[in-house]
Amino acid sequence: MKSILVIGSQWGDEGKGKITNIFSSKADIVVRYQGGNNAGHTVKFNGLEFHLQTIPSGIFNKNTLNILGNGMVINPLALYEEMQKLIAAGFDCTNLVISTRAHVDLEYHLMLDGLNEASLKENKIGTTKKGIGPTYTDKVARTGIRFCDFIDDDFPTIYKEHLTSKNAEIVRLGGEPIDYETSLRKYINVINFLKPFVKDTIDILEKAKEANKKILFEGAQGTMLDVDFGTYPYVTSSNCTAGGAITGSGIGLGYIEGAVAIIKAYTTRVGEGPFVTELHDEIGSTIREKAHEYGVVTKRPRRIGWLDLVQLKYSRNVNGFKYAALMLLDVLGNIGDIKVCTHYKLNGKVIDYLPASLKDLYKATPVYETFPGWTEDISKATKFEELPKNAQNFVKFIENYLKIKFVIISVGPDQKETIQVEDIF
C-alpha cells in the first residue's frame, strides 16, 4: 500500500509511536492529523528513548517529511521546546512542516482548561489541562487563531483582541487575568523561529499524491477517546478515528488505502469514565509496574484492565481496519492465566456490542474466556512460530474473534524486539 493509517484502537497509549517509527522508515511523508501536545508517543531505538507529544514519530528519519496537519491544535511554545530537545539530540527538525490551517493553542486556552476542569469538581473529565478542549471550542465557534494568522504581522493586534475577551472569562471562573505584554513577548520569541516551517500542507500532499509518494498517517489518542465515537463526555475534543485522518489532513476521500490498528495486549485508560474490564487487584498493579504504565504527558498511573474484545470489535467497526499490530505481548508473560473479555452482561442479558449510554457501561460486567499463560522470555522471538504455544493461541483467538490479521507483534519496547509477520507498506 502507498498510503496507510496508524490508529489507536483503545483509549490511547497502545504503542503507536513505535509502529509509526517502524513504518516511517519506508515513508516519504508522515502526517499527524489531530490533537496536540496532549499526546504522548514513546519511541525507542539504538539504546535511545524519546517522548514525543506534538511532533510525528517519523522525525527521526531525515529523509521523511513530517507534517503537523490542519486538524491539529498546536501550542507553539510547547512545539518550540520539543524541537529544541530534538535539535540538541542531533535531529535538526528541517524535515518538519506545520499546516497554515492548524489552530494555535494559546496561553489563555491552557488557563481556561484548568479552570473549567476545576469547576466540574466530582464531574471532571480528566483533561490533560493542555488547552486542547478550549482551542477546539474556539475552532468550532469560529473564533480561533490559525497558524497563518500566528505568523502574520497583525498577530499582536489579533492576540490583544482575543485576550481581552478571554481574560474576562478567566476572571469570571476565578482566575488571574493574563498580562498582554508579558504573554505576547513569549510568542514573538518563537514566531520567527517557527515561521519557515509553516506551509500549505494541502498543496504538499497533492504534489506527493501526483508523485506517487508513500504517505503514513499518524493518529493520537485512541478510538474510545474520539469525540463522536468514544465514551462521551470522557473523551478528547477531536476525531481520532479513521475519518479524522481525512478532515485533519486534507488528503481527500479514498486516498488512504488501509489502516493498521494498534492493539495493546491488555487494556489501559487515563482519566475518568467507564472501564468494563478494569482490574483493582494485584494483577493490575503487576502489569502497571511491569510495563511502567504511567502517562507520558500527565505522569498519572494508568488504569489497567484485561483485553476487551467487545470494545475492540466496536473499534474495528467504526474504523474499518483489517490489519493490526499487537503491542506489549511480553508484559503478559509470567503473570499466570490471562483473561479476555468476549461479551458483556447487562441487566441479566449477555450482549456482544458496546452500549452508547454511560449508565449502561458502568453497570456492564465482563464475560471472560481464560487462557493459560506462559513463562518463557519472548523478547528474542523474530517469527510467530518462535512464540510459546500458549502465546500463539492467545494471538490467534484475538485474530479469529475480530476477523483481522496481525501484521506486527511487539515483544519488547525496542524496535528490534518486533515480529514482522507481513509487510504491507
PyMOL commands that set and color helices and strands:
alter all, ss='L'
color gray80, all
select helices_A, chain A and resi 16-24+57-60+76-88+107-123+132-140+147-150+155-172+180-197+201-210+223-225+242-247+282-290+309-319+329-332+358-363+384-386+389-402
alter helices_A, ss='H'
color red, helices_A
select strands_A, chain A and resi 3-8+29-32+41-45+48-52+65-68+73-74+96-99+103-104+198-199+215-218+258-264+267-269+303-305+307-308+323-327+338-346+349-351+365-371+405-410+418-420
alter strands_A, ss='S'
color yellow, strands_A
deselect
rebuild
show_as cartoon
